[in-house]
Amino acid sequence: MALQETTKSSYEIEFSWNASHVSHNLFSWRENGQVQLASCHRNLVQMASLTENDDNRLQAVSMRESALSDGSATIIQAKVVEIESQLILVIINENNIQFHDVVRNMILYTYIPQSRVGDDLMAFETPPPQSVLQTSDEEDKVLNTKLKNSFIEPFARGIGHIKFFIFIGLSDGCILVMSRLEDGCITYEDTICPAVMESEKNGKKKRPIDRTLGPAITDISTDTNQGTVVTGDCSGGLKVYEPEGTAILRLLLEFEGFNQFPCTGVRVCGNVVISSYGSGHLRVFGLIQGRLLSEVHAHLAWINCIDSIQIRNSEYQILTGSDDSMIRLWSVSDNYPWIRHEKYFNLKNRMITGVCFLNQEEDTDNDVIRFAAAAYDSCKITIFES
């Protein structure tokens, strides 16, 4: 029997501005016991506090906006992480990465990404100088030509955290690690580069130009219980990290890309990893088995967003949203068949840019699961109760 579209309770709340067409453009958290919901619009993050009315429906009781991340730069991604009860809004825009205190609505730290070409660090939007090509040394001319051709304008995408570390994916395949200090401030901690880790592991010392830049990271997911960090990249590949001794992270597993389609989202669900792709596929990888477990043709268009929530022990629910106007709900577990399609919801003629669960994991024993969806160029956020 074919699955039927779910028509159970859904309703809308209205934001001040329309949502931008950026991946994962909807996220939620709890603040003072209230559900908070936020999406990005151009250069600001708009936030709403939600509470239940007499009909047990969520309604917006207050609206606010973040301090401007950069007046001239479009936001690429934003997310709130909670570290030792401090709520930190991480905003990635075209020019820099900013860390805001959510409660005080103030900027704690601004980090400017740099482009890595070999061992040279180039400031953001600073192209390789032309003068380096005017040299009599033939080897230096070849080297500098390669540096110029391999220059990548830096950007960042993907936000996760474990303990007091915040992880952000970079365009050279490295992971930026920021640390939250005891006084609540943010500081730079380290930059983890898989190519360097692999080179050091094999005891090789390569010339800087021989170090191949990794594919750009497109999303990051973290499991705070197990300390697992998973990155997805523009080649479709996944990398799995875990803490080891005094090292912040070590590379544990790698999964190959999928038919040259980029990974658009990734979530760690216990001992499995769910990844979404520009082709509309979902793939399930086993961390214990170290291989691909399942593959589903989930959507007819690019998957923009994914979210997960733990239901019980090794059982999770997954939300996916796509440009095909569909939102799909999945069940995921450590056991075969690994992933199962549960329900779908159709927001006609809307390109879904964000989905997120509104329940806390301790609330999932209830029969009702609440989640929200945002769509491109729409100020309306749809709330579903399933």
C-alpha positions in Angstrom: 0.0 0.0 0.0 1.4 3.4 -1.0 2.0 6.0 1.8 -0.6 8.8 1.9 0.2 12.4 2.5 -0.2 13.2 6.2 -2.8 15.9 6.8 -2.6 15.9 10.6 -2.4 19.2 12.4 -0.3 21.9 10.8 -0.4 25.7 11.0 1.8 28.7 10.3 3.5 31.5 12.2 4.8 34.6 10.5 8.3 36.1 10.7 9.3 39.6 9.9 11.4 38.8 6.9 11.6 36.1 4.2 14.0 33.2 4.5 17.1 33.1 2.3 17.8 30.2 0.1 20.7 28.8 2.2 21.0 25.2 3.5 19.8 24.4 7.0 18.0 27.7 7.3 16.0 26.9 10.3 17.1 25.9 13.8 15.7 25.8 17.3 16.8 25.7 21.0 15.4 26.2 24.4 15.8 29.5 26.3 14.2 30.1 29.7 12.0 27.1 29.2 10.6 28.4 25.9 11.1 27.1 22.4 13.1 29.5 20.2 13.1 29.3 16.4 15.3 31.2 14.0 16.1 31.6 10.3 18.5 33.7 8.3 17.5 36.7 6.1 20.3 38.3 4.1 22.7 39.7 6.8 20.7 39.0 10.0 19.2 36.2 12.0 15.6 36.6 13.0 14.4 34.8 16.1 11.1 34.1 17.7 10.1 32.9 21.1 7.2 30.4 21.0 4.7 29.3 23.6 1.5 27.2 23.7 -1.9 28.9 23.4 -5.2 27.6 24.8 -5.5 25.3 21.8 -2.1 23.7 22.5 -0.7 25.3 19.4 2.6 27.2 19.4 2.5 30.9 18.7 5.1 33.6 18.6 5.1 35.8 21.6 8.1 37.9 20.8 10.4 38.5 17.8 14.0 39.8 17.8 17.0 40.1 15.5 20.6 39.3 16.0 23.2 42.0 16.0 24.2 42.6 12.4 26.8 40.0 11.4 28.1 42.1 8.7 26.2 44.9 7.0 27.5 44.0 3.5 27.7 40.2 3.7 25.0 37.5 3.2 24.8 34.9 5.9 25.7 31.4 4.7 24.7 29.5 7.9 23.8 30.0 11.5 23.2 27.8 14.5 22.9 28.1 18.3 25.2 25.8 20.4 24.9 25.5 24.2 28.2 25.2 26.2 27.9 25.0 30.0 24.5 26.8 29.9 25.8 29.6 27.7 23.9 30.0 24.4 26.3 30.9 21.6 24.9 31.9 18.2 27.5 31.1 15.5 27.0 33.1 12.3 29.0 32.3 9.1 28.8 35.0 6.5 30.6 35.7 3.3 33.4 37.7 5.1 33.9 36.2 8.5 32.6 33.9 11.3 31.0 35.6 14.3 30.1 34.3 17.7 27.3 36.0 19.5 26.0 35.7 23.1 22.3 35.0 22.5 21.0 36.3 25.8 23.0 39.6 25.8 22.8 39.9 22.0 26.4 40.9 21.6 29.3 39.8 19.5 31.9 37.8 21.5 34.5 37.1 18.8 35.0 37.5 15.0 37.2 35.1 13.1 38.3 35.8 9.5 38.9 32.6 7.5 42.2 32.3 5.5 42.9 30.5 2.4 45.5 27.7 2.7 47.8 27.1 -0.2 50.6 24.7 0.8 52.0 26.3 4.0 51.1 29.9 3.0 48.2 31.6 4.6 46.4 34.2 2.6 44.0 36.6 4.2 40.4 36.5 3.2 39.8 38.0 -0.3 43.5 38.5 -0.8 44.6 37.0 -4.2 48.2 35.7 -4.6 50.4 38.7 -5.5 51.5 39.0 -9.1 55.0 40.0 -8.2 55.8 36.4 -7.0 55.8 35.3 -10.6 58.6 37.8 -11.6 61.5 35.7 -10.4 64.6 34.4 -12.2 64.5 31.1 -10.4 62.7 28.6 -12.7 61.5 26.3 -9.9 60.1 29.2 -7.9 58.2 30.4 -11.0 56.6 27.0 -11.4 55.8 26.8 -7.7 54.3 30.2 -7.5 52.3 29.6 -10.7 50.8 26.5 -9.1 50.0 28.5 -5.9 48.2 31.2 -8.0 46.2 28.6 -9.9 45.2 26.7 -6.7 44.1 29.7 -4.8 40.6 29.1 -3.3 38.6 32.0 -2.0 37.8 30.8 1.6 34.4 30.2 3.0 33.0 28.1 5.9 30.0 25.8 6.3 29.0 23.3 8.9 28.7 23.9 12.7 29.0 21.5 15.6 30.3 21.3 19.1 31.5 18.9 21.8 32.3 19.9 25.4 33.8 23.4 25.1 34.9 23.1 21.5 33.1 24.5 18.5 33.9 23.0 15.1 33.4 24.8 11.8 34.1 23.3 8.4 36.3 25.3 6.0 36.6 25.4 2.2 40.1 23.7 2.2 38.7 20.6 3.9 40.1 21.6 7.3 38.1 22.0 10.6 38.4 25.2 12.5 38.3 24.6 16.2 37.3 27.4 18.5 37.2 27.1 22.3 34.9 28.6 24.9 36.8 30.0 27.9 35.7 29.9 31.5 34.8 33.6 31.4 32.4 32.9 28.5 34.7 34.4 25.8 35.6 32.6 22.6 39.1 32.1 21.3 40.9 30.3 18.5 42.1 26.8 19.5 43.4 24.9 16.4 42.9 24.0 12.7 42.7 20.3 11.9 43.7 19.3 8.4 43.1 15.7 7.3 45.9 15.9 4.7 48.4 16.9 7.3 47.2 14.3 9.8 47.5 11.6 7.1 51.0 12.8 6.2 52.2 12.8 9.8 50.7 9.4 10.4 52.7 7.9 7.5 55.8 9.7 8.6 56.0 11.6 5.3 57.3 15.2 4.9 56.0 16.6 1.7 56.8 19.9 0.0 54.0 22.4 0.6 52.8 22.4 -3.0 52.4 18.6 -3.0 49.8 18.8 -0.2 46.5 18.5 -2.0 43.8 20.7 -0.6 40.8 18.6 0.5 37.3 19.1 -0.8 35.3 21.9 0.9 33.3 20.8 4.0 29.6 21.3 3.5 28.2 20.2 6.9 29.3 18.9 10.3 27.5 16.8 12.8 28.6 15.9 16.4 27.6 13.3 19.0 28.2 14.9 22.4 27.8 11.5 24.1 30.3 9.5 22.1 32.5 12.5 21.1 32.1 11.7 17.4 32.5 14.4 14.8 31.5 13.7 11.2 32.0 16.0 8.2 30.5 15.9 4.7 32.1 17.6 1.8 31.5 18.8 -1.8 32.9 15.6 -3.3 30.2 13.6 -1.4 32.8 12.0 1.0 32.4 11.7 4.7 35.1 11.8 7.4 34.7 10.5 10.9 36.8 11.8 13.8 37.0 11.0 17.5 39.1 12.4 20.4 42.3 10.6 21.3 44.4 11.4 24.3 45.5 15.0 24.4 44.6 15.4 20.7 41.3 17.2 20.0 40.4 14.9 17.2 41.9 12.0 15.2 40.7 10.7 11.8 38.9 7.4 12.4 37.0 6.5 9.2 36.5 7.8 5.6 33.7 7.0 3.3 33.9 7.7 -0.4 31.8 10.2 -2.4 28.6 9.4 -4.2 28.7 9.7 -7.9 30.3 13.2 -7.7 27.2 14.7 -6.1 28.0 16.9 -3.0 27.0 15.9 0.5 24.4 18.5 1.6 23.9 17.4 5.1 25.0 14.8 7.7 23.7 13.6 11.1 25.2 11.2 13.6 22.6 8.8 15.0 24.3 6.6 17.5 26.3 4.0 15.5 25.1 5.1 12.1 25.6 8.2 10.0 22.9 9.6 7.7 24.0 11.8 4.8 22.0 13.7 2.2 23.0 14.6 -1.3 22.4 17.0 -4.1 21.0 14.1 -6.2 18.1 13.7 -3.7 19.6 10.5 -2.2 20.0 9.5 1.5 22.8 7.1 2.5 23.2 5.3 5.8 26.8 4.3 6.9 27.6 2.1 9.8 30.4 3.3 12.2 30.9 -0.2 13.6 30.7 -2.0 10.2 32.7 0.8 8.5 30.7 0.6 5.3 27.6 1.7 3.4 24.5 0.0 4.9 21.6 1.5 2.9 20.7 4.0 0.2 17.4 5.6 -0.5 16.2 7.8 -3.4 14.5 10.2 -1.0 13.7 13.3 -3.1 13.3 14.4 -6.7 15.5 17.5 -6.2 18.4 18.9 -4.2 18.1 18.1 -0.5 18.7 21.4 1.4 18.2 20.4 5.0 18.2 17.5 7.5 17.6 17.2 11.2 17.5 14.3 13.7 16.1 13.5 17.1 16.7 10.5 19.4 13.4 8.7 20.2 14.8 5.9 22.4 18.1 4.1 22.8 19.2 3.4 19.2 16.1 4.7 17.5 16.1 8.1 15.8 13.8 10.1 13.6 15.1 12.1 10.6 13.6 15.0 8.8 14.6 16.0 5.2 13.5 19.0 3.1 14.1 19.6 -0.5 13.6 21.9 -3.5 10.9 19.5 -4.6 8.5 21.0 -1.9 8.5 17.8 0.1 9.3 17.2 3.8 9.9 13.6 4.7 10.0 11.8 8.1 12.2 8.8 8.5 12.9 6.2 11.2 16.6 5.2 11.6 18.0 2.5 13.9 21.1 0.3 14.3 19.3 -2.7 13.0 18.2 -3.8 9.5 16.5 -2.3 7.5 18.4 0.7 9.0 16.1 3.4 7.5 12.3 3.4 6.9 10.1 6.1 5.4 7.3 7.1 7.7 5.4 10.1 6.4 5.6 13.0 4.0 4.3 16.5 4.0 3.9 18.7 0.9 4.3 22.5 1.0 3.2 23.2 -2.6 5.3 25.5 -4.7 7.8 26.1 -1.9 11.5 25.3 -1.9 12.2 23.9 1.6 15.3 25.5 3.0 15.1 24.4 6.7 13.5 21.7 8.9 14.0 21.2 12.6 12.4 19.3 15.5 10.9 21.4 18.2 10.8 18.6 20.9 13.6 18.1 23.3 14.8 14.5 23.5 13.3 14.0 26.9 9.9 15.1 25.4 9.9 12.3 22.8 8.1 9.9 25.0 4.9 11.8 24.2 2.8 10.8 21.2 3.1 14.1 19.5 6.3 15.1 17.7 6.5 18.7 16.7 8.7 20.1 13.9 8.9 23.2 11.8 9.8 24.0 8.2 11.0 27.2 6.4 10.8 27.9 2.7 12.7 30.2 0.4 11.3 33.7 -0.1 8.6 33.1 2.4 8.1 34.7 5.9 5.8 31.9 7.0 7.1 29.0 9.2 4.9 25.9 9.1 4.6 23.9 12.3 3.7 20.3 12.1 2.4 17.9 14.8 2.8 14.3 13.9 
